[in-house]
């Protein structure tokens, strides 16, 4: 959490429409959100520049999320960045898992709690 702003850390959403209710709920929960849905190369560039605490891919939308995840895993400085994939069916899980190791699959209902877990500073305990 950023002490000066009172906002939580930056989360980057890939393949997510701005109209999606979940992005609004995350903003309402205090997360800073950036979204890129049109261009995978642009999403990768913006993630490299902004250094979010986590990347969230919307599996329910066709797009470039699997390629972005692959690129992140192949970039040494971003290799350990948490990547969460939301509401993936079996085909999407297989496709994304083949391209990028270590992607965590969650439901939209689990996402806020999992984001809090993966962005918690090291050594901080959960109460």
Buried (B, 14 or more C-beta within 10 A) or exposed (E): EEEEEEBBBBBBBBBBEEEBEBBEEBBEEEBBBBBBBEEBEEBBEBBEEEEBBBBBBBBBBEBBBBBBBBBBBEEEEBEEBBBBBBBBEEEBBEBBBEBBEEBBBBEBEBBBEBBEEBBBEEEEEEE
